Amino acid sequence: MEQSILTGVNEYLDRENKKFYPKLILLLSTVCSVIMYIARPHEVVMLFNYFCFALFLTSTYCYYSIKEKKNFLDFDTIFILLYAVIGFAYSVFIYDVNEPFSIAFSLSFDVNFIPTGTILFVIGIQSYFWGSLIVREKPLAHKQLDLTTLKPINNTLFSAIVILLSVTFVLSGGVQYYRSIYFYNNTAPETGLTLQIMSLLHSFAVTAIATEFYNKVIDKSYRLNPLLVVAITIIIFLMLYAGNRTLSSQLALPILGLYTMFFKDIGKLKIFLFALIATLFMWMIQFSRVGASVESVQNGAEIIRDLTIPTRSTYSCMEYIQQYGYTFGMNMIGGIIGVVPSLERYLVLLFGLDPRSIGSAEVLTDFTLGPDPFVGLGTNIIADIFLSFGFFGVLFLMFFLGYFVNVNHYKAKLANYYSIIIYASMMSYSVFLVRSTYTHPFRLIVWSLILGVLNKSISQKLFDKSE
């Protein structure tokens, strides 16, 4: 026993020594990025953009060398892939000096902010990497984990609630509503009932999924609830049929993320194939839901252009700051006050809060198109942070995001129930977070944790006694 422990420690020390050079290169790349931000050009210089992209690739390679990942279907990989598209696809590959406004409905913006936006995306992801890397994983923690001290959580009640909410969502017309929006251009506002049922379904489903995997990890003989799996799968396919990619991915990704984390590693080649198939599939839904023929799209770059619409917000937020200054967190509070149902409405009524000022997507859309916009221009995580707190906000908040995700990923692997819930919640937003606000996952995390506490408490007080 002592010999095996000693061998494990020696192997760990050898791996740490091999990580010295990747860490050094990542550090030098980060210092170089900060210097480049300070000395950035204030006009488009393609060589500068290319060098930024090279720093991004180098930093990402070093990060994965240090992490020594075996499973690539996780939050990190999905987030970084989408981050790369939104941060660099336009400035490095699509930008054309003769046609600079080829994204986001061809709306104009100050192209001189392109170098600033590009280097900010590099610094943002490097900060995320460093936040992740400060999470120190104990080399023998998995072997020393005693699962016999943990008890499965009876998930019968929450599985039944998810099934009931799924049926209610379908019967209330949720699927028909989204199909009418995407296929028939029906612009009627969403009903409050549809949104409430969908939010509840999302939170209960994430909690129930996390609980099922927690039970399976601590008890190998435990069988996942087939009715729960079938109900969630049906909702996923119905939403894809309706053209809604958001909810379908938010329900599918926690299942895939937890399954690959605990039971089936997805290697480099498999994640490449997964990403390619998923991108093509989502692209086909994008075109088919508006009645377009996939065969009519001649340029494969259209797949990327759809994702780069929020890229414009990076430059738009800098124009906004130049005119009005930073918002100091005002555009982030929407994700926080959304935790309490109807709180936003009461703040509007009691304090005159402008609902269009608490989200960067709304702020930047109104800044470009006026108070009655014909379309939403979206946002992205770097634009959202920079609009609030500038350069140092990007530095510190992306660092915290990297730490938060990976500390819960590590604790989840050690069968911490609440970390499994948090990581499942972050997996749910791994695709959407890059194109959203920094605080957007906050509501799901809080609601799912509250439900997790209730689920565990009910299991211990009711089901255990009945047994």
N, C-alpha and C positions, 0 to 999 in steps of 0.2 A: 504493500500500500504506500509506504513512504517512498519507495523507489519510483512508483508511477507518478506520485505528486511531484517529486524532484524532476523527473523527466518532463512533465507538463510545464513546470516553471522554466526549465532550460529552453524548451521550445518557444515559450512565450518571450523570453529575453532575446532569443535569436531573431524572432519576427520583429521585435521592437527595434533592434539594431538595423535591420534591413529597411525600416521605415524612416531612418534618419534623413537620407537624401531626398525622398519625396517630400518630407516635411520642410526641408530647407528650400527646395525649389518652390513649394507652395508659398512659403514665407517671402521669398524674394519676388515672386510674382505679385503678391499682395502689396508689397512696398512699391513695386514698379507701377501698379495700378493707381495707387494713391498719388504718386508723383505725376503720372499721366493725367489724372483728374485735375490736379493743380495747374499743370501746364497745357491743358487741352486747347485745341484750336477752336475758334468761334466761327468756323465755317466748315463746310463738309470737306474732309480730307480722307479719301478712301483708304490710303495707306494706314492712317490712324485707326480706322474701323477694322481693317484686316488684322492689325496688330492686337487690337482689343479682342478679336475673336480667337486669335492664336493664344492669348493669355487665358481666355476662358477654357479652351481645349486643354491647355497645359495644366491648369489648376484642377480641372475635372479629372484628368488622368492621374494626377498626384493624389487626389482625394480617394479615388477608388483603389489605388495602390496601397494607401495607408489603411483603408477600411477592410481590405481583403474580403470583399463580399463574395458569398457563395450564391445568395439569392438576389436576383436583380429585379424581381417584380415587387418592389416596395415603394414607399412614399418618395424616397430620395430619387430613384431613377425616373419615375413618372414625372415628378415635379421638375427635375432638371431638363428632361426632354422638352416639355412644354415651355419651360423658361428659356431654353435656347432658341426655340422658334420665335417667340414673342420678342426676345431681346436682340436677336441678331439677324433673323431672316431678312428683314427689310433693309437695315443699314448696311449689311454685308453683301447680300445676294440680289435683292430686288431693286434697290435704289438706282434710279436712272436720272442723270442730271437734266435730260431733256423731258422727262416725265416724272418729276419728283413726287407727285401726289397720287400715286397709283394704288394707294391703300385707303381704307376707311371712306368709301363713297367719294373718293377724289376730292375731299375737302382739303383746303390749303392749310398750311401751318409754317412756322418759321423753321426752315431746314437747317439753319445755323445751330440749332440745338441738337442736331443728330449726334455729333461727337460726344456731347455731354451725356445724352441718354445711353449711348453705347457703353461708355466706360463705367457709368453707374450700374449697369446690369452686371458688368464684370465684378465690381467691388461688392455688389449685393450678394452674388453667389459665393464669392470668396469668404465673405463674412458668415454666410450660412455654413460653409465647410468648417470654418474654425469653431463655430458654435457646436457643430456635431462632434468634432474631434476632441473637445474637452470632456466629453462623456467617457469616463474611464471604465472599461469593461473588465471585470475580474476574470482571469483566464480559466479558473476552475469552478466558477459560480454554477454552471449548469450541472456539473457532476456532483456538486455538494448540495444541490437543491433536493429537499425532502418533500415529495409530493404527497406522502401519506398523511401529512398534517393538514392538508387542504381537503375541503368537502365540496362536492358538486353543488351547484345552485339549481334548485328546481325551477325550470324555465317554462313550465306548462302554462301559467297564467299569461305571461308576456307573449308566448307563441300564439295563444288564442287571441290576444288583443291585436297582434300584427295581422293575423288572418282576418279578423273582423274589420279592421281598418282597410285592408286591401279590398274586401268585398264592398265596403261602404264607399270607398273612393271610386270604384267602378260604377256602382249603382247611382252615385251622385252626379255622374256625367263627367268625371275628371278626364277620362280618356277621350271622350267625344269632344270635350272643350279644346284640348290641345290639338286634336286632329283638325278641328275647324279652323284653329289659328294658323296652322302651318300649311294645310292643304287648300283651304278655301279663303284665306286672307280675311277671316273674320276678326276684326280688331276690338271686339267687345271686351270690356275689362274683366279680369278674373273675379270670380265670386269669392267672397270671404270664406264660405264653407269649403270650397275646393282647396284653397290655400291652407286652411286650418287642418283639414284631414291629411293633406300631403305632408305638412310639417310634422304632425303627430306620427304618421306612418314612417317617415324618415327616422325620427328619433327612436321610436319603439323598435324599428327594424334593426338599427345599428346596435342597440343595447341587447336585443335578443340574439343577434348574430355573434356578438362578442361573448355573451354568456354561453352559447352553444360550444364555441371553440375553447373557452376556458374549461368547461366540463370535459371536453374531449382530451385536453392536454393533461389534466390531472387524473383522468380515469380512461385508460386506453380502451376499455370495453364499452364506453359510453357511445350511443348511437345518436347522430344528429337528428333532430326532429324532422321527419320527411315532409310533414304538412307545412311546416314553416318554410322549408327550402322551396317547396312547390309554389307556395303563395308568393314568395318574393320573386321567384323566377317568372311566374306569370305576369306580375306587375312590370318586371323589367322588359319583357317582350311586348307587352301591350303599350308601354310608353315608347318603345322603339317604333312600333307600328304607327303610333300617333305622331311620330317625328320629334319627340322630346328626348334629347340625348342626356340632359342634365340629371334627372331623377334616376334614369336607368343606370347611368354610370355610378351615381352616388350609392345605389344599392348593391351593384355588382362588385365594385372595387374593394369594399371591406371584406367580402367573402374571399375574393382572390388574394388579397393581401395577407389575411390571417392564415389561409390555407397554405400559401407558399412559405410563410414565415415559420410555421410549426411543422409542416408535413412534407412539402415538396419544393425543393429549391428549383428556381428557374435560372438557368445559366445565361451567358452572354448571347449565344446564338438564338436561344429560344425567346429571350426578351426582344431581340431585334425582329424576329418573325411576328411576335405578339404585337409589337408597336406598329409594324407595317400593316398587318391585317386589321387591327383596330382603327388605324387612320383611314384606310380605304373604306372600311365599313361605315364609319361615321361620316365620311365624305359622301358616300352613296346616299345615306339618309338625308344629308343636308340638301342634296339636289333633288332627290325624289320627293321630299316633303313639300317642295314648292312647285312640283309638277314638271321639273326639268328632266331631260333625258341625260343619263350619265354619258352616253356615247357622244353627245353634242359638245362635251367639254374637251377641247382639243389640247389645251395647255395643262399639263400636270401640275403646274405651279398654282393652279386654283385651289388645290388642297391646302397649300400653305397660306395663300392670301386670305382665306376665310379666318384663319387663326391670328393673322397679323392685324386685324381691325383694331384691337385694343392697343397696338404698338403706338399709334398716333397719340394716345393719351400721355405718353411719356414726354413728348415735346409740347403738347398742349398745356400740361401742368406747369411747365417752365415759363410759358407765355403768361399764364395766370399769375404765377408768383412775381413775375417781372412787373405786372400791373397792380396786383392787390397784396402781395406778400404771402407768407406762409399762413396756413389755417390753424396751426398748433393743435392738431388732433381733432378739430371740429368735423372733418370729413371722415373720421374713423368711428365716431360714436354711434353711427347707425347700427353697426354690427354688435355693439355692446347693449344698447337699450332694446334691441330686438329680442333679448333674452326674456324680457317681461312682456307678455302679450298686451297689445293696445297701449303700451307706455308711450310710444311715439305720438299717438293720437292725443293723449292727455297733455303731453308736453306742448303740442301745437296749440291746443285750446287754452291751456293755463298760462303758458309763457311766450306764446307767439313764435315758437320754434319753426323755422322754415324747413319743411321736410326735404327740400331739394338741396339743403346745405350740409346734410349729415352723411353723404356718400360721395366719394370722388367721381364716380361715374356720372351722377346727376350734376355735380358742380361743373365738371369739364364739358358735359354735353350742353348745358345751358350757356356756358361761357362761349362755346362755338356757335350754337344755333339759336340762342335766345331763349326766353322763358317758355315758349311753346314749341319744343323741338318735334320734328317729324320722325325722328329715329333716335335710338339710344346709341351712343358711341362707345360705351363700356369704359373699362379702366384696366389697369394691371397693378400688380403688387408693388412694383418700384415707384410708379407714378403716385400711387396712394400714399406711400410712406414719404416720398420726397415732397409732395404737396403739403404735408403736415409739418415735417421736421427737417427737411433738407438732407444734406450729405450725411450728417451725423446720425440722423434717424435711420437712413439706409444701413449704415454701419452697425448700429446697435440692435435694431429691431430684426434684421436678417440674422444676426448672430444669435439672438434669443430664439428665433424660429428654428434654426438648426439644432440648438441645444434642446428645445422643448420636444421636437419630433423624435430625436434620437435617444433622449433619456427615457422617454416612454416606450420607444421601440425596444430598448434594452430591458426595461422592467417587465414589459409584456412577455418577452421571451423567458423571463423567470417566473411566469405565471402570476403576475400581479393583476388581479381582476380589473381594477380601475384603470391601470395603464393600458390594458387590452382595449377597454372602451375608448380611451382617448386616442390610441393609435388607430383603431377602427374608424373613429370620427375623422381623423386627419386623412386616412386613406380615402374616405368618402369624398374629400375635397382635393385630392392630389392632382386631378386634372383641372379642376375649376379654379383653384386658389390663385394660380399665376394670373388669371384673367379677372381677378376679383379684388376685393379690399382685404387688407391685412387682418382685420378683425372678423371677417365673414364666418369662419368656422366656430366662433365663440359661442353662439347660441346652441349649436348642435352639441358641442362638448359639454356645456353646462346642463342642458336638458338630459342628455344621455347619462351623465354621471348621477344626476338626481334619480333618474329611473333605475340606474344600476344599484344605488343604495336601497331604493324601495324594493327592488327585485330580490336582493340578498336578504333584506330584513324580513320580507314576507316568507321567503323560503325557510329561514331559520325559525321564525315564530309560528308559522302555520303548518307547512308541509312536514318539517322535522317532527313536530309533536304528533301529527296524525300517523306518521310512520311508527 
